[in-house]
């Protein structure tokens, strides 16, 4: 399964829990990627690959089977 995990407002609310989730998912053969609307010049540290969309809709940048996001409208909507 391809899992897209949001950073701001999702991962940042409980990093230790999400670190365990990422480790468990990877151990079970899943791919977890952090998909963030940040620009590459706003770097973040994650225990997985990070995809920066530069304020563009997330789903267009990295197609996933499951999106975990506190604001799912950003999956299909660009930010200003």
Secondary structure, 3 states (H helix, E strand, C coil): CEEEECCCCCHHHCHHHHHHHHHHHHHCCCEEEEEECCCCCCCCCCCCEEEECCCCCHHHHCCCCEEECCCHHHHCCCCC
